Amino acid sequence: MNLIFVNGTMGVGKTSVCRELAKILPENVFLDGDTCLAATPFYNTEAHRALILKNIADLLNNFLQSELFENILFCWVMHEKEIVQNILSRLHGEFTFRIFTLTCEKEELFARLRGDVSAGIRDGGIFSRSEERAAHYAGFPEKIKTDGKSAEEIAVDLAARLGCGFSAKVYSDLPEEAKAIRERVFVREQSFCEEFDETDKKAEHVLLFYGQRPAGTCRLFEREGWHIGRVAVERAFRGMGCGKLLMRAAEERILERGGDCCTLYAQTRAQAFYEKCGYTAEGEPFSEENCPHVAMKKLLRPFARKSFSENQALKK
């Protein structure tokens, strides 16, 4: 069982990151320390602090003693190592412990806090309190800079540090997760209109997972030879080799179905990527929805290594 603390000053994004991380890690439960005593008004007294620590420890112990969870996520403002040690000293059972501390520059922190104040989530005094806490985190291990990153991107980074892995599944029908990815990538980002067609009903669909989080998708179908298409990767997972993993999973499936050659119609801006995957351009570029494409082909050979579907750990 893994106990994972996500630490950092107020406004750095702990709760948002943990919510995204909970979408990735398998069999997890998430506890936000601020919910352990949401008293109104809240008084920063010794009695209140003691009650919060007791509530946190009681809840974490309940999770640790349960067989329902593999990963327990906990976030809170723990600017003093004594706070962490106090909580850990109250816990029972065997578990692997990791603590990550989120940081960012003052300008970024204040920009996030201004958004919270405008939304009525925090009061105007939060700026000085958060800045004062931030100065205490220098001695904490595994600090993660969050400047310019979304909560989703930070969660992917955390999952990688926790050893999360990729796996692929093949579906005979278009799964909702794959449909959602294609809508985000092709319709919203790239402004294609005719994204879904009759081919989707005949194709098999590959869905790439990072932990339990859908990360990318593509489809494969047979029409005068085998074709791969609609290759899409979620923004947070780009630059991590997901595209190559998707192509490998699709090519393995084609080999299983008896195919030995694959054709795809690539956007010309992605031609270099497919060339790295072993594809060769054929013929002249053509336009599809005002976007230049080129036909590309590859002769498939059995992979020497174990099947990708057995789960590939991310290597950064």
C-alpha positions as MATLAB code, in Angstrom:
seq = 'MNLIFVNGTMGVGKTSVCRELAKILPENVFLDGDTCLAATPFYNTEAHRALILKNIADLLNNFLQSELFENILFCWVMHEKEIVQNILSRLHGEFTFRIFTLTCEKEELFARLRGDVSAGIRDGGIFSRSEERAAHYAGFPEKIKTDGKSAEEIAVDLAARLGCGFSAKVYSDLPEEAKAIRERVFVREQSFCEEFDETDKKAEHVLLFYGQRPAGTCRLFEREGWHIGRVAVERAFRGMGCGKLLMRAAEERILERGGDCCTLYAQTRAQAFYEKCGYTAEGEPFSEENCPHVAMKKLLRPFARKSFSENQALKK';
ca = [
       0.000    0.000    0.000;
       1.262    3.468   -0.919;
       0.754    6.567    1.223;
       1.391    9.701   -0.829;
       1.546   13.180    0.700;
       1.265   16.212   -1.591;
       2.588   19.236    0.250;
       2.916   22.957   -0.439;
       1.762   26.388    0.585;
      -1.764   27.720    0.188;
      -2.711   28.338   -3.433;
       0.065   26.281   -5.029;
      -2.487   23.803   -6.404;
      -2.333   20.746   -4.140;
      -6.041   19.910   -4.235;
      -6.374   20.357   -8.002;
      -3.292   18.225   -8.636;
      -4.504   15.450   -6.338;
      -7.880   15.372   -8.069;
      -6.099   14.874  -11.391;
      -3.703   12.315   -9.904;
      -6.683   10.367   -8.562;
      -7.816    9.902  -12.175;
      -4.507    8.183  -12.984;
      -3.534    6.015  -10.016;
      -5.304    2.665   -9.638;
      -7.421    1.818   -6.585;
      -6.969    5.138   -4.823;
      -8.659    7.331   -2.243;
      -8.020   11.054   -1.765;
      -8.153   12.980    1.515;
      -7.767   16.766    1.677;
      -6.583   17.814    5.122;
      -8.665   20.989    4.991;
     -11.845   18.902    5.082;
     -10.898   17.343    8.417;
     -12.096   20.383   10.354;
     -14.127   22.771    8.207;
     -15.258   24.789   11.214;
     -16.888   28.218   10.961;
     -15.391   30.294   12.376;
     -12.030   28.544   12.500;
      -9.690   29.505   15.318;
      -5.985   28.753   15.018;
      -5.693   27.416   18.555;
      -3.816   24.457   19.993;
      -7.106   22.652   20.580;
      -8.224   23.118   16.971;
      -4.847   21.987   15.602;
      -4.852   18.897   17.832;
      -8.352   17.964   16.680;
      -7.392   18.338   13.016;
      -4.337   16.096   13.434;
      -6.420   13.481   15.236;
      -9.080   13.527   12.513;
      -6.437   13.222    9.786;
      -4.710   10.302   11.504;
      -8.006    8.519   12.198;
      -9.096    8.749    8.568;
      -5.712    7.716    7.190;
      -5.630    4.740    9.564;
      -9.077    3.683    8.368;
      -7.803    3.706    4.790;
      -4.553    1.940    5.694;
      -6.401   -0.848    7.471;
      -8.767   -1.349    4.546;
      -8.037   -3.741    1.689;
      -9.958   -1.585   -0.766;
      -7.153    0.770   -1.762;
      -3.695    0.524   -3.268;
      -2.910    4.246   -3.133;
      -3.846    6.786   -0.456;
      -3.481   10.442   -1.471;
      -3.322   13.161    1.168;
      -2.717   16.880    0.720;
      -2.372   19.670    3.232;
      -0.210   22.648    4.149;
       2.661   20.960    6.022;
       5.280   23.711    6.109;
       7.076   22.199    9.096;
       8.582   18.715    9.041;
       7.247   18.227   12.571;
       3.705   18.271   11.147;
       4.543   15.392    8.801;
       6.295   13.477   11.570;
       3.351   14.031   13.919;
       0.919   12.525   11.414;
       3.177    9.582   10.541;
       3.755    8.774   14.216;
       0.014    8.164   14.637;
      -0.337    5.738   11.721;
      -0.388    1.944   11.937;
       0.383   -0.890    9.545;
       2.837   -1.319    6.704;
       2.948    1.124    3.824;
       5.349    2.796    1.416;
       5.557    6.534    2.069;
       6.326    9.319   -0.417;
       6.000   13.065    0.021;
       6.066   15.600   -2.800;
       6.224   19.353   -2.270;
       4.757   21.646   -4.924;
       6.465   25.007   -5.400;
       6.233   27.994   -7.716;
       7.613   31.509   -8.024;
       5.993   34.323   -6.050;
       4.476   35.925   -9.164;
       2.824   32.666  -10.177;
       1.620   31.971   -6.635;
       0.062   35.419   -6.292;
      -1.624   35.106   -9.693;
      -3.262   31.865   -8.569;
      -4.258   33.387   -5.243;
      -5.821   36.396   -6.967;
      -8.000   33.993   -8.909;
      -9.077   32.308   -5.673;
      -9.831   35.649   -3.999;
     -11.869   36.800   -7.005;
     -13.835   33.552   -6.856;
     -14.540   34.073   -3.158;
     -12.557   30.981   -2.157;
     -10.001   32.906   -0.056;
      -9.770   36.229    1.758;
      -7.371   39.067    1.030;
      -5.010   38.119    3.847;
      -4.007   34.906    2.100;
      -1.118   36.527    0.196;
       1.079   37.220    3.210;
       0.168   33.933    4.915;
       0.943   31.861    1.839;
       4.209   33.678    1.137;
       5.312   33.162    4.742;
       4.598   29.408    4.557;
       6.349   29.071    1.186;
       9.656   30.112    2.731;
       9.643   27.020    4.965;
       9.734   24.361    2.221;
      13.409   24.617    1.254;
      14.387   21.565    3.299;
      11.706   19.226    1.984;
      12.672   16.453   -0.473;
      11.213   15.889   -3.948;
      10.122   19.424   -4.703;
       8.245   19.900   -7.965;
       8.180   23.284   -9.699;
       4.716   23.981  -11.033;
       5.227   27.299  -12.836;
       3.372   27.421  -16.141;
       1.960   23.904  -15.746;
      -1.637   22.783  -15.476;
      -2.824   20.548  -12.644;
      -3.173   17.764  -15.215;
       0.455   18.109  -16.347;
       1.740   18.150  -12.764;
      -0.297   15.035  -11.951;
       1.249   13.207  -14.916;
       4.706   14.163  -13.608;
       3.822   12.864  -10.145;
       2.465    9.613  -11.544;
       5.701    9.083  -13.476;
       7.720    9.561  -10.291;
       5.480    6.976   -8.642;
       6.263    4.451  -11.370;
       2.896    4.485  -13.079;
       2.818    2.629  -16.391;
       1.141    2.641  -19.790;
      -1.120   -0.111  -21.071;
      -3.264   -0.478  -24.178;
      -6.661   -2.057  -24.800;
      -8.413   -2.815  -28.078;
     -12.176   -2.312  -28.420;
     -14.541   -3.484  -31.146;
     -16.796   -0.455  -30.568;
     -15.735    3.169  -30.168;
     -15.428    3.711  -26.389;
     -16.610    6.975  -24.877;
     -13.094    7.717  -23.601;
     -11.671    7.506  -27.129;
     -14.510    9.614  -28.487;
     -13.829   12.309  -25.880;
     -10.110   12.405  -26.721;
     -10.807   12.754  -30.437;
     -13.312   15.541  -29.804;
     -10.780   17.468  -27.743;
      -7.877   16.979  -30.166;
      -9.446   17.060  -33.617;
     -12.587   19.149  -33.111;
     -11.650   21.661  -30.402;
      -7.893   21.989  -30.982;
      -7.636   21.432  -34.741;
     -11.147   22.560  -35.812;
     -12.049   19.499  -37.888;
     -15.792   19.148  -38.438;
     -16.211   15.643  -39.853;
     -14.530   13.701  -37.062;
     -16.801   10.657  -36.708;
     -17.890    8.530  -39.655;
     -19.171    5.112  -40.706;
     -15.651    3.693  -40.511;
     -15.824    3.998  -36.719;
     -18.526    1.314  -36.716;
     -16.301   -1.121  -38.625;
     -12.960   -0.276  -37.040;
     -11.254   -1.525  -33.908;
     -10.197    1.179  -31.488;
      -7.011    1.282  -29.422;
      -7.132    3.164  -26.128;
      -3.873    3.944  -24.353;
      -4.076    4.223  -20.565;
      -1.645    5.795  -18.133;
      -2.537    4.005  -14.937;
      -6.314    4.200  -15.195;
      -6.337    7.522  -17.076;
      -7.028    7.477  -20.860;
      -4.048    9.124  -22.571;
      -4.492    8.542  -26.306;
      -6.371    6.654  -28.988;
      -6.317    5.511  -32.606;
      -8.354    3.219  -34.825;
      -7.456    0.412  -37.231;
      -9.518   -1.110  -40.011;
      -9.218   -3.255  -43.132;
     -10.139   -1.740  -46.496;
      -8.009   -3.054  -49.360;
      -5.301   -3.556  -46.775;
      -4.919   -2.436  -43.178;
      -5.129    1.208  -42.146;
      -4.415    3.170  -38.960;
      -6.079    6.520  -38.382;
      -7.381    9.115  -35.933;
      -4.170    9.010  -33.873;
      -4.702   11.422  -30.969;
      -2.871   12.021  -27.687;
      -4.148   14.118  -24.779;
      -2.231   17.382  -24.347;
      -0.867   16.462  -20.891;
       0.780   13.307  -22.267;
       2.470   14.765  -25.333;
       6.228   14.605  -25.551;
       6.289   11.386  -23.523;
       6.373    8.845  -26.348;
       2.631    8.118  -26.260;
       2.264    8.395  -30.015;
       4.854    5.685  -30.610;
       3.220    3.470  -27.991;
      -0.146    3.892  -29.699;
       1.312    3.016  -33.090;
       3.020   -0.052  -31.686;
      -0.187   -1.276  -30.040;
      -2.139   -0.808  -33.279;
       0.547   -2.510  -35.364;
       0.657   -5.459  -32.968;
      -3.094   -5.836  -33.364;
      -2.795   -5.792  -37.164;
      -0.121   -8.500  -36.978;
      -2.430  -10.560  -34.754;
      -5.135  -10.207  -37.412;
      -2.764  -11.522  -40.081;
      -1.770   -8.217  -41.662;
       1.772   -7.454  -42.782;
       1.436   -3.926  -44.149;
      -0.218   -0.736  -42.925;
      -1.286    2.497  -44.609;
      -2.182    5.796  -42.972;
      -3.017    9.308  -44.113;
      -0.891   11.669  -42.051;
      -1.173   15.399  -41.608;
       1.977   16.715  -43.274;
       2.993   18.504  -40.067;
       3.136   15.059  -38.410;
       4.992   13.376  -41.293;
       8.344   13.409  -39.470;
       6.801   11.581  -36.499;
       5.467    8.774  -38.688;
       8.785    8.519  -40.508;
      10.415    7.859  -37.130;
       7.845    5.081  -36.662;
       9.039    3.475  -39.902;
       6.495    4.849  -42.403;
       7.380    6.062  -45.901;
       5.456    8.736  -47.803;
       3.811    7.712  -51.086;
       2.456   10.073  -53.721;
       1.743   13.783  -53.540;
       0.140   15.587  -50.585;
      -3.619   16.133  -50.720;
      -6.088   18.270  -48.790;
      -8.674   17.014  -46.319;
     -10.841   19.661  -44.632;
      -8.298   22.273  -45.803;
      -5.485   20.439  -44.015;
      -2.626   18.959  -46.105;
      -2.206   15.184  -45.747;
       0.097   12.581  -47.249;
      -0.316    8.815  -47.685;
       2.296    6.748  -45.831;
       2.978    3.015  -45.705;
       4.953    0.558  -43.594;
       5.772   -3.134  -43.901;
       5.132   -4.735  -40.519;
       7.397   -7.249  -38.829;
       6.782   -9.083  -35.540;
       8.144   -7.237  -32.514;
      11.110   -8.885  -30.859;
      10.178   -7.672  -27.391;
       7.210   -8.724  -25.294;
       3.798   -7.486  -26.293;
       3.056   -3.873  -25.450;
      -0.318   -4.905  -24.064;
       1.474   -6.569  -21.141;
       2.037   -3.015  -19.791;
       4.942   -0.746  -20.474;
       6.322    1.387  -17.662;
       7.032    4.992  -18.518;
      10.716    5.804  -18.870;
      11.486    9.508  -18.864;
];
